[in-house]
């Protein structure tokens, strides 16, 4: 008696059968939404990214069925859709939890505690990177950058900011999520589920009362440079040269011009080196490599 290759667990590299379609009622609803999205673009294939968010809002990830739907609506091949869906990390490729918890482990967040936060959550939740808790509530993932370095270490839950986190604070966060308690982002709109977030990213309005008004913008630390550029900076804090006596603080930062003895940073204070100390003048600078 012989066994087939599939029974022996041998992968012959055979292509998968076509993906199943959505049930008729689901497909009818998605087609209506998809046509609304496609109508926004002069070239229908430009609608692929929001369409992927649309199918992700249906199942919580981009399934083979979802990619087939996008291909059918846009006149693309499933290979073309798959190439896009696998390129962007914002599209999940397997079922995920109600709350996507992304821990920034890029350079600044990592050194400020991001690595410790990620390790703590893996142990606390009992899951690895990209895995979901048994109750289907939380999917944990390390991500590269949340574009919020001013508030490192930063965690995002369904793309909403949770700034200046610690290992203890994130354990409370995920415990509250799993228990169904209200969790409030540091800034931005109120938290919603991953599927609801995906629908918003597809381009449909957030219809929750007060959600749009609560959206807000960048935090004060992120806007400091813009305020400086507009001349809206607060009065300068004068840092005097090392060992120098503090002088009077400026009365009006808008008109005050620092004297040579006043410096906005201690890094700018003069130091007794051969280049700055008149008693030890620097020698002429020669070509590179010469003394």
RODO-2510 file (C-alpha; in nm, 4 decimals, decimal comma):
residues 291
     n   res          X          Y          Z
     1     x     0,0000     0,0000     0,0000
     2     x     0,1383     0,3394    -0,0962
     3     x     0,0636     0,6853     0,0441
     4     x     0,0310     1,0081    -0,1490
     5     x     0,2803     1,2904    -0,1193
     6     x     0,0243     1,5003     0,0686
     7     x    -0,0313     1,2204     0,3198
     8     x     0,3445     1,1975     0,3756
     9     x     0,3605     1,5747     0,4305
    10     x     0,5761     1,6295     0,1202
    11     x     0,5431     1,9712    -0,0443
    12     x     0,5759     1,9380    -0,4209
    13     x     0,5402     2,3111    -0,4740
    14     x     0,2000     2,2700    -0,6369
    15     x    -0,0062     2,5903    -0,6692
    16     x    -0,2872     2,6478    -0,4236
    17     x    -0,6434     2,6224    -0,5499
    18     x    -0,8206     2,9533    -0,6148
    19     x    -0,9223     3,1410    -0,3028
    20     x    -1,2875     3,1078    -0,2033
    21     x    -1,5134     3,4059    -0,2503
    22     x    -1,6956     3,5979     0,0203
    23     x    -2,0529     3,4960     0,1024
    24     x    -2,3012     3,6753    -0,1235
    25     x    -2,4225     3,9216     0,1406
    26     x    -2,0661     4,0156     0,2429
    27     x    -1,9517     4,0534    -0,1167
    28     x    -2,2496     4,2753    -0,2020
    29     x    -2,1707     4,5051     0,0907
    30     x    -1,7982     4,5157     0,0123
    31     x    -1,8615     4,5822    -0,3562
    32     x    -2,0712     4,8846    -0,2651
    33     x    -1,7934     5,0219    -0,0440
    34     x    -1,5263     4,9340    -0,3009
    35     x    -1,7039     5,1209    -0,5799
    36     x    -1,7189     5,4292    -0,3568
    37     x    -1,3436     5,4067    -0,2984
    38     x    -1,2573     5,3435    -0,6634
    39     x    -1,4624     5,6445    -0,7750
    40     x    -1,2182     5,8721    -0,5896
    41     x    -0,9316     5,7921    -0,8275
    42     x    -0,8798     5,8686    -1,1982
    43     x    -0,7003     5,5340    -1,2360
    44     x    -0,8785     5,2471    -1,0643
    45     x    -0,5605     5,0619    -0,9676
    46     x    -0,4654     5,3597    -0,7493
    47     x    -0,7420     5,2428    -0,5156
    48     x    -0,5572     4,9231    -0,4244
    49     x    -0,4147     5,0431    -0,0909
    50     x    -0,7491     5,1584     0,0542
    51     x    -0,9177     4,8465    -0,0846
    52     x    -0,6700     4,6323     0,1082
    53     x    -0,7650     4,8237     0,4225
    54     x    -1,1297     4,7605     0,3368
    55     x    -1,0906     4,3826     0,3196
    56     x    -0,8739     4,3956     0,6314
    57     x    -1,1626     4,5641     0,8113
    58     x    -1,3790     4,2665     0,7225
    59     x    -1,1600     3,9816     0,8474
    60     x    -0,8954     4,1542     1,0590
    61     x    -0,6257     4,0644     0,8070
    62     x    -0,5746     4,0458     0,4306
    63     x    -0,6744     3,6931     0,3367
    64     x    -0,6448     3,5207     0,0017
    65     x    -1,0157     3,5827    -0,0382
    66     x    -0,9610     3,9530     0,0260
    67     x    -0,6811     3,9730    -0,2289
    68     x    -0,8947     3,7947    -0,4875
    69     x    -1,1740     4,0440    -0,4216
    70     x    -0,9353     4,3390    -0,4743
    71     x    -0,8039     4,1846    -0,7955
    72     x    -1,1570     4,1310    -0,9310
    73     x    -1,2660     4,4867    -0,8483
    74     x    -0,9592     4,6490    -1,0056
    75     x    -0,8941     4,4204    -1,3004
    76     x    -0,5578     4,3116    -1,1589
    77     x    -0,4010     3,9697    -1,1170
    78     x    -0,3840     3,8194    -0,7696
    79     x    -0,0054     3,8242    -0,8100
    80     x    -0,0109     4,2038    -0,8497
    81     x    -0,2292     4,2422    -0,5415
    82     x    -0,0156     4,0005    -0,3393
    83     x     0,2990     4,1946    -0,4303
    84     x     0,1512     4,5081    -0,2719
    85     x    -0,0092     4,3368     0,0278
    86     x     0,3194     4,1682     0,1226
    87     x     0,5281     4,4838     0,0757
    88     x     0,3564     4,7003     0,3385
    89     x     0,3715     4,5895     0,7004
    90     x     0,0445     4,7664     0,7826
    91     x    -0,1395     4,4785     0,6178
    92     x    -0,1691     4,1701     0,8342
    93     x    -0,1242     3,8361     0,6577
    94     x    -0,2819     3,6168     0,9226
    95     x    -0,5663     3,6545     1,1737
    96     x    -0,4873     3,9119     1,4413
    97     x    -0,6320     4,0378     1,7656
    98     x    -0,8732     4,3191     1,8348
    99     x    -0,5793     4,5330     1,9419
   100     x    -0,2515     4,5522     1,7552
   101     x     0,0165     4,6515     2,0080
   102     x     0,3256     4,7780     1,8293
   103     x     0,6389     4,8461     2,0320
   104     x     0,8964     5,0710     1,8693
   105     x     1,2389     4,9070     1,8888
   106     x     1,4196     5,1498     1,6615
   107     x     1,7331     5,3171     1,7902
   108     x     1,6065     5,5928     2,0193
   109     x     1,3073     5,4064     2,1606
   110     x     1,5249     5,0975     2,2079
   111     x     1,7888     5,2747     2,4160
   112     x     1,5181     5,4588     2,6120
   113     x     1,3543     5,1305     2,7102
   114     x     1,1734     4,9959     2,4043
   115     x     1,3642     4,6675     2,4045
   116     x     1,2817     4,6140     2,7720
   117     x     0,9148     4,6923     2,7055
   118     x     0,8974     4,4422     2,4193
   119     x     1,0636     4,1687     2,6237
   120     x     0,8299     4,2409     2,9153
   121     x     0,5199     4,2122     2,6968
   122     x     0,6359     3,8887     2,5377
   123     x     0,6760     3,7342     2,8796
   124     x     0,3623     3,8912     3,0258
   125     x     0,1362     3,7920     2,7344
   126     x     0,3059     3,4603     2,6584
   127     x     0,3390     3,5394     2,2869
   128     x     0,6211     3,6106     2,0446
   129     x     0,6587     3,8732     1,7753
   130     x     0,3558     3,8782     1,5460
   131     x     0,1592     3,6387     1,7640
   132     x    -0,1850     3,6794     1,9206
   133     x    -0,3026     3,5972     2,2714
   134     x    -0,5304     3,2955     2,3141
   135     x    -0,8319     3,5172     2,3842
   136     x    -0,7894     3,6920     2,0480
   137     x    -0,7545     4,0319     2,2119
   138     x    -0,3932     4,1382     2,1593
   139     x    -0,1437     4,0919     1,8775
   140     x     0,2107     4,1922     1,9720
   141     x     0,4642     4,3183     1,7206
   142     x     0,7868     4,5134     1,7273
   143     x     0,7884     4,7957     1,4750
   144     x     1,0649     5,0130     1,3401
   145     x     0,9581     5,3727     1,4036
   146     x     0,6457     5,5449     1,5289
   147     x     0,7726     5,8894     1,4193
   148     x     0,7376     6,0119     1,7781
   149     x     1,0959     6,0084     1,9033
   150     x     1,0226     6,3099     2,1253
   151     x     0,8227     6,0777     2,3497
   152     x     1,0400     5,7670     2,3494
   153     x     0,9783     5,4926     2,4305
   154     x     0,6523     5,4851     2,2368
   155     x     0,3917     5,2122     2,1964
   156     x     0,1091     5,2278     1,9432
   157     x    -0,2195     5,0447     1,9840
   158     x    -0,4140     5,0296     1,6584
   159     x    -0,1949     5,3221     1,5428
   160     x    -0,2835     5,5496     1,8352
   161     x     0,0007     5,6921     2,0450
   162     x     0,0909     5,5853     2,3970
   163     x     0,3937     5,7964     2,4864
   164     x     0,6712     5,7692     2,7450
   165     x     0,5917     5,4113     2,8372
   166     x     0,7585     5,1819     3,0896
   167     x     0,7474     4,8034     3,1328
   168     x     0,4993     4,8452     3,4183
   169     x     0,2713     5,0870     3,2336
   170     x     0,2436     4,8629     2,9247
   171     x     0,1517     4,5631     3,1386
   172     x    -0,1369     4,7658     3,2792
   173     x    -0,2331     4,8734     2,9262
   174     x    -0,2622     4,5217     2,7854
   175     x    -0,4333     4,3944     3,1000
   176     x    -0,6961     4,6671     3,0617
   177     x    -0,7425     4,5829     2,6934
   178     x    -0,7966     4,2167     2,7666
   179     x    -1,0373     4,2957     3,0496
   180     x    -1,2454     4,5272     2,8311
   181     x    -1,1624     4,8384     3,0296
   182     x    -1,1349     5,1785     2,8599
   183     x    -0,7828     5,2678     2,7487
   184     x    -0,7122     5,6279     2,6496
   185     x    -0,4272     5,7198     2,4121
   186     x    -0,1820     5,9884     2,5172
   187     x    -0,3041     6,1994     2,2252
   188     x    -0,5234     6,1477     1,9244
   189     x    -0,8619     5,9862     1,8751
   190     x    -1,0184     5,7416     2,1213
   191     x    -0,9143     5,3821     2,0771
   192     x    -1,1206     5,1502     1,8583
   193     x    -1,0721     4,7924     1,7382
   194     x    -0,8255     4,6948     1,4688
   195     x    -1,1075     4,6242     1,2214
   196     x    -1,2628     4,9641     1,2891
   197     x    -0,9247     5,1288     1,2421
   198     x    -0,8803     4,9505     0,9087
   199     x    -1,2128     5,0839     0,7836
   200     x    -1,1127     5,4389     0,8770
   201     x    -0,7831     5,3915     0,6912
   202     x    -0,9836     5,2744     0,3904
   203     x    -1,1195     5,6286     0,3767
   204     x    -1,4536     5,6038     0,5545
   205     x    -1,5414     5,8575     0,8262
   206     x    -1,5037     5,7791     1,1922
   207     x    -1,8658     5,8051     1,3009
   208     x    -1,8074     5,7703     1,6740
   209     x    -1,9349     6,0783     1,8617
   210     x    -1,6494     6,3209     1,9309
   211     x    -1,3832     6,1022     1,7691
   212     x    -1,2915     6,3468     1,4925
   213     x    -1,2740     6,6440     1,7290
   214     x    -1,0469     6,4455     1,9601
   215     x    -0,8055     6,3650     1,6789
   216     x    -0,5683     6,6448     1,7748
   217     x    -0,2249     6,6813     1,6192
   218     x     0,1398     6,6494     1,7121
   219     x     0,2288     6,6978     2,0772
   220     x     0,4051     7,0071     2,2167
   221     x     0,7517     6,8488     2,2062
   222     x     0,7147     6,7697     1,8362
   223     x     0,6093     7,1273     1,7596
   224     x     0,8921     7,3003     1,9482
   225     x     1,1024     7,3456     1,6349
   226     x     0,8085     7,4913     1,4419
   227     x     0,7425     7,7415     1,7189
   228     x     1,1074     7,8412     1,7188
   229     x     1,0929     7,8982     1,3438
   230     x     0,7871     8,1205     1,3885
   231     x     0,9555     8,3228     1,6609
   232     x     0,7153     8,1914     1,9236
   233     x     0,9856     8,0522     2,1508
   234     x     0,9685     8,1191     2,5257
   235     x     1,2395     8,3348     2,6850
   236     x     1,5819     8,1816     2,6409
   237     x     1,7381     8,0062     2,9373
   238     x     2,0930     8,1379     2,9605
   239     x     2,3615     7,8879     3,0550
   240     x     2,6770     8,0644     3,1613
   241     x     3,0338     7,9555     3,0860
   242     x     3,1749     7,6846     3,3053
   243     x     3,2827     7,8366     3,6340
   244     x     3,1423     8,1799     3,5441
   245     x     2,9240     8,3890     3,7676
   246     x     2,5572     8,3993     3,6690
   247     x     2,4493     8,7341     3,5341
   248     x     2,1061     8,8929     3,5047
   249     x     1,8439     8,7023     3,3059
   250     x     1,7166     8,8786     2,9919
   251     x     1,3968     9,0746     3,0459
   252     x     1,2664     9,0383     2,6917
   253     x     1,3805     8,7369     2,4915
   254     x     1,2333     8,8844     2,1734
   255     x     1,4746     9,1816     2,1743
   256     x     1,7576     9,0550     2,3915
   257     x     2,0762     8,9640     2,2073
   258     x     2,3128     8,7413     2,4070
   259     x     2,6528     8,8928     2,4740
   260     x     2,9695     8,6908     2,4106
   261     x     2,9578     8,5871     2,7771
   262     x     2,6075     8,4392     2,7414
   263     x     2,5394     8,1114     2,5682
   264     x     2,2195     7,9210     2,4945
   265     x     2,3922     7,5911     2,5566
   266     x     2,6720     7,4815     2,7825
   267     x     2,8204     7,3090     2,4784
   268     x     2,8812     7,6562     2,3296
   269     x     3,0659     7,7891     2,6345
   270     x     3,4329     7,8797     2,5684
   271     x     3,6875     7,6267     2,6822
   272     x     4,0533     7,6695     2,7642
   273     x     4,1982     7,5019     2,4603
   274     x     4,4749     7,6027     2,2276
   275     x     4,2096     7,7328     1,9922
   276     x     4,0219     7,9524     2,2410
   277     x     4,2694     8,0498     2,5118
   278     x     4,4690     8,3639     2,4148
   279     x     4,7472     8,2476     2,6429
   280     x     4,7931     7,9369     2,4293
   281     x     4,7331     8,0369     2,0673
   282     x     4,6796     7,7622     1,8165
   283     x     4,9485     7,6790     1,5666
   284     x     4,8681     7,7305     1,1972
   285     x     4,6606     7,4468     1,0619
   286     x     4,8447     7,2483     0,7967
   287     x     4,7324     6,9938     0,5424
   288     x     4,5566     6,6813     0,6587
   289     x     4,7988     6,4529     0,8343
   290     x     5,0523     6,7283     0,9097
   291     x     5,1321     6,8495     1,2591
***
